[in-house]
């Protein structure tokens, strides 16, 4: 299988006040499969906002989207978002996460909601 690929990646990091970091990224991939008369295009974008008001506390909010268009497969779109908190209380690390996903592929829709809590004891 032979193919030609063109890819572009863009990343921007902006530090607003010293405790806030905004990261924007995008990625595009264009594939052409000459043997199969097939084309594929993938677009991905995400935004991450990180806030660290103290050395022992961190908040991260993230949102992203991914689109796939392929002449062989149904169109696909995935949207996701998450919120993560992380703080240290003496020797205990508390790390709750809330994540949401919405995926559309052709006529099929999938939704996912995850709530995770990770506790780590450091000695």
Secondary structure, DSSP 4 states (H G I P E B T S, - for coil): ---EEEEEEEEEEEESSTTEEEEEEEEEEEEEETTTTEEEEEEEEEEEEEEEEETTEEEEEEEEEEEEEESSS--EEEEEEEEEEEEEETTEEEEEEEEEEEEEETTEEEEEEEEEEEEEE--
